Amino acid sequence: MPDPLAPPTLEAAHAHCRALQDALGTFRRRNMDRIAEWGGHLAAVLPVGGRLLAAGNGGSAAQAQHLTAELVGRYQRERPAFSAISLHAETSSVTAIGNDYGFDQVYARQVAAHGRPGDVLVLLSTSGHSANLIAAAVTARQAGLRVWALTGPRPNPLAEAADEACCVDADSTATVQETHLVAVHLVCEFFDAALAAAAVRPTRAAGAAAPLAARRRMS
């Protein structure tokens, strides 16, 4: 009987890499345009006072925090800091809400507190069945936020609850998470590219309507 604690065989390691290659190939074909749109949308919302909220559970929480860190800090090029909050990292809020309202509400209540119309909520889940993320998506849409989901294979409830979803067609949780990391980096690449392109465009004519997020923050 094989030792369950033994390291993976060389063939198993190759199979892991092949699964990731297959998942990335499918993800590129199905989702690259949408990922580009997400990066462009953030480039229109964040510089005028909008905010990105993000959440996940377990490894997906780490992926969500990776995204917010790239926006508050920087990805590849120097640029201003932008407002991005990982809800799971608010440990006192998470534990207080979980204790008082139940774990299913740990993100929904924070969305109700921090989210404003025009903001973006990004939710990451390998299964797409996490009740606390689905509740957050419902709360966010009711509050006028834009909700994006990165999940595992369709169909799943989180993808249905979001405004838009990019789903990874893979059976392995590890493969889904690894593909999500690529998606996070691509969103940042498209975000930076859109910011750079906007910097060379003519400014909005005087008196033109400001974006919703800008009007909301200035009011």
Backbone torsions as a table, in degrees:
resi	resn	phi	psi	omega
1	MET	NA	132.3	-178.6
2	PRO	-63.8	145.7	177.5
3	ASP	-74.5	117.2	-177.6
4	PRO	-65.0	-16.9	-179.5
5	LEU	-96.2	0.1	-179.1
6	ALA	-70.7	150.4	177.8
7	PRO	-65.2	159.9	-179.1
8	PRO	-64.0	147.2	175.2
9	THR	-70.8	164.2	179.5
10	LEU	-60.5	-39.5	179.7
11	GLU	-65.7	-38.3	177.5
12	ALA	-64.5	-37.8	177.8
13	ALA	-65.1	-42.2	176.4
14	HIS	-62.9	-39.5	179.2
15	ALA	-63.3	-38.5	177.1
16	HIS	-60.1	-46.4	-179.4
17	CYS	-65.8	-38.9	179.0
18	ARG	-65.3	-39.1	178.1
19	ALA	-61.6	-40.4	178.5
20	LEU	-67.1	-42.2	177.8
21	GLN	-59.8	-43.7	179.8
22	ASP	-64.2	-44.3	-179.5
23	ALA	-64.1	-41.0	179.4
24	LEU	-65.9	-39.4	178.7
25	GLY	-61.6	-44.9	178.5
26	THR	-66.5	-41.0	-179.8
27	PHE	-61.9	-42.8	178.8
28	ARG	-59.0	-46.6	-176.7
29	ARG	-66.2	-38.2	-172.3
30	ARG	-91.5	-26.5	-166.5
31	ASN	-126.2	-5.1	-173.3
32	MET	-61.9	-40.4	179.4
33	ASP	-62.6	-40.3	-179.8
34	ARG	-68.2	-41.4	177.5
35	ILE	-60.0	-40.4	177.3
36	ALA	-62.7	-41.0	178.5
37	GLU	-64.2	-38.6	178.5
38	TRP	-63.1	-45.2	178.3
39	GLY	-61.1	-42.3	178.5
40	GLY	-65.4	-38.9	179.3
41	HIS	-64.4	-43.4	177.5
42	LEU	-61.5	-36.1	179.2
43	ALA	-67.6	-22.6	176.2
44	ALA	-87.1	-27.9	-173.0
45	VAL	-93.9	-47.4	-172.2
46	LEU	-66.8	-40.7	-177.7
47	PRO	-66.9	-15.5	-179.3
48	VAL	-106.8	22.3	173.1
49	GLY	103.3	0.8	176.4
50	GLY	-73.8	171.2	-175.2
51	ARG	-136.6	146.0	171.2
52	LEU	-106.7	128.5	171.8
53	LEU	-109.1	145.3	-178.3
54	ALA	-143.8	150.8	179.6
55	ALA	-159.4	157.5	174.7
56	GLY	-168.2	179.3	178.2
57	ASN	-122.0	139.6	177.5
58	GLY	62.9	-128.9	179.5
59	GLY	-60.8	-31.6	178.4
60	SER	-69.9	-26.7	173.5
61	ALA	-64.9	-40.2	177.5
62	ALA	-63.5	-39.2	178.5
63	GLN	-65.2	-41.6	178.8
64	ALA	-62.7	-41.5	179.4
65	GLN	-69.1	-31.0	174.5
66	HIS	-60.1	-44.5	179.9
67	LEU	-62.1	-48.6	-177.3
68	THR	-65.7	-34.6	177.9
69	ALA	-63.4	-38.1	180.0
70	GLU	-66.4	-29.8	-178.0
71	LEU	-84.8	-39.6	177.8
72	VAL	-72.4	-39.0	175.1
73	GLY	-88.3	-110.5	175.2
74	ARG	-158.4	160.0	177.4
75	TYR	-94.2	-75.2	178.3
76	GLN	-121.4	-38.6	-176.2
77	ARG	-109.1	156.4	178.8
78	GLU	-69.1	134.8	179.0
79	ARG	-163.4	170.0	179.2
80	PRO	-64.4	162.1	173.1
81	ALA	-79.5	145.1	179.4
82	PHE	-126.2	152.9	-174.4
83	SER	-74.6	116.9	178.5
84	ALA	-150.0	127.0	-173.1
85	ILE	-125.9	129.3	172.3
86	SER	-90.2	112.1	-173.5
87	LEU	-66.5	-33.5	-179.1
88	HIS	-68.5	-20.0	-178.9
89	ALA	-79.9	-9.1	176.6
90	GLU	-82.7	76.5	-167.2
91	THR	-62.0	-39.8	179.8
92	SER	-66.9	-40.6	177.0
93	SER	-65.2	-45.3	-178.6
94	VAL	-59.5	-46.0	-176.6
95	THR	-73.1	-35.7	178.1
96	ALA	-67.2	-46.2	-180.0
97	ILE	-65.6	-43.8	178.4
98	GLY	-59.8	-39.4	-179.5
99	ASN	-70.2	-40.0	-173.1
100	ASP	-90.4	-31.7	-172.7
101	TYR	-121.1	-12.8	-177.3
102	GLY	102.6	151.4	-174.7
103	PHE	-63.4	-26.9	180.0
104	ASP	-64.4	-18.0	-176.0
105	GLN	-104.0	3.6	-172.3
106	VAL	-63.4	-28.3	179.4
107	TYR	-99.6	-36.1	-178.5
108	ALA	-59.8	-42.2	-178.1
109	ARG	-69.2	-34.6	175.9
110	GLN	-68.9	-36.9	175.6
111	VAL	-61.4	-42.8	178.4
112	ALA	-61.9	-32.6	-178.9
113	ALA	-78.9	-43.4	-170.1
114	HIS	-101.0	-26.6	-173.0
115	GLY	-78.9	143.5	176.5
116	ARG	-131.9	156.9	178.8
117	PRO	-53.7	133.0	-179.0
118	GLY	97.7	-16.6	175.9
119	ASP	-72.2	170.7	-179.7
120	VAL	-123.1	135.3	173.7
121	LEU	-114.4	123.6	177.1
122	VAL	-109.4	125.4	-178.7
123	LEU	-121.0	130.8	-177.6
124	LEU	-117.9	131.9	180.0
125	SER	-155.0	129.5	178.5
126	THR	-71.7	-29.7	-178.4
127	SER	-95.8	-34.1	-173.7
128	GLY	79.7	11.4	-177.1
129	HIS	-115.4	7.7	-176.9
130	SER	-70.1	118.9	-174.4
131	ALA	-63.5	-35.2	-178.3
132	ASN	-69.7	-30.6	177.2
133	LEU	-76.1	-38.0	177.7
134	ILE	-64.1	-42.6	177.4
135	ALA	-62.3	-38.6	177.8
136	ALA	-64.4	-40.6	179.4
137	ALA	-62.2	-44.4	-179.7
138	VAL	-63.1	-46.8	179.3
139	THR	-61.2	-42.4	-177.9
140	ALA	-64.2	-45.0	-179.1
141	ARG	-64.9	-37.3	177.0
142	GLN	-64.6	-29.4	-178.7
143	ALA	-89.1	-0.7	177.1
144	GLY	90.4	14.5	175.0
145	LEU	-84.1	157.7	171.9
146	ARG	-91.2	128.3	-174.8
147	VAL	-113.6	123.1	175.7
148	TRP	-117.1	141.2	179.7
149	ALA	-124.4	138.2	167.6
150	LEU	-112.2	116.8	-173.7
151	THR	-134.2	-179.8	169.1
152	GLY	-81.4	-155.7	-172.1
153	PRO	-60.5	146.3	167.4
154	ARG	-77.8	158.5	-7.8
155	PRO	-79.9	150.2	173.6
156	ASN	-154.9	152.8	-173.4
157	PRO	-63.9	-33.8	-178.8
158	LEU	-67.6	-42.0	177.2
159	ALA	-59.6	-37.4	179.1
160	GLU	-72.0	-31.8	-178.0
161	ALA	-77.9	-22.2	-177.7
162	ALA	-82.7	161.8	171.8
163	ASP	-68.2	-41.5	179.9
164	GLU	-143.9	150.2	179.9
165	ALA	-142.5	144.0	169.2
166	CYS	-114.5	117.2	-172.9
167	CYS	-111.3	140.0	-179.2
168	VAL	-98.8	121.8	-178.5
169	ASP	-87.1	83.3	-179.1
170	ALA	-151.5	147.3	-179.2
171	ASP	-84.6	-26.2	-174.8
172	SER	-88.7	132.0	175.7
173	THR	-58.9	-41.2	-179.7
174	ALA	-60.8	-43.4	-179.3
175	THR	-64.6	-40.4	177.8
176	VAL	-62.1	-46.4	-179.1
177	GLN	-64.0	-40.2	179.0
178	GLU	-65.1	-37.5	177.1
179	THR	-70.0	-37.0	176.3
180	HIS	-60.5	-37.1	178.2
181	LEU	-63.3	-41.7	176.0
182	VAL	-61.5	-42.6	179.5
183	ALA	-61.0	-41.8	177.7
184	VAL	-59.6	-45.5	179.7
185	HIS	-65.3	-38.1	179.4
186	LEU	-66.9	-39.6	175.1
187	VAL	-57.1	-43.3	179.4
188	CYS	-65.5	-39.0	178.2
189	GLU	-63.2	-46.3	179.3
190	PHE	-67.5	-35.2	176.8
191	PHE	-61.3	-50.3	179.9
192	ASP	-62.9	-39.4	179.7
193	ALA	-64.7	-40.7	179.5
194	ALA	-67.8	-37.3	175.9
195	LEU	-62.1	-43.8	-179.8
196	ALA	-63.9	-40.3	179.1
197	ALA	-66.6	-39.4	-179.9
198	ALA	-66.0	-29.5	-177.8
199	ALA	-66.4	-21.6	-178.7
200	VAL	-104.3	1.2	178.1
201	ARG	-84.6	156.6	174.1
202	PRO	-61.6	146.1	178.5
203	THR	-71.0	160.2	-179.4
204	ARG	-63.1	140.6	-179.5
205	ALA	-60.9	148.2	-179.9
206	ALA	-60.2	135.5	178.5
207	GLY	87.8	-8.8	179.1
208	ALA	-69.1	153.1	-177.2
209	ALA	-65.5	132.8	175.5
210	ALA	-77.7	153.1	175.3
211	PRO	-57.0	155.9	-177.5
212	LEU	-53.8	-46.3	-177.1
213	ALA	-62.1	-38.7	-180.0
214	ALA	-66.9	-43.8	179.3
215	ARG	-61.6	-39.1	-178.1
216	ARG	-65.9	-43.1	-177.3
217	ARG	-71.4	-30.2	-175.9
218	MET	-84.6	-13.7	-175.5
219	SER	-76.0	NA	NA
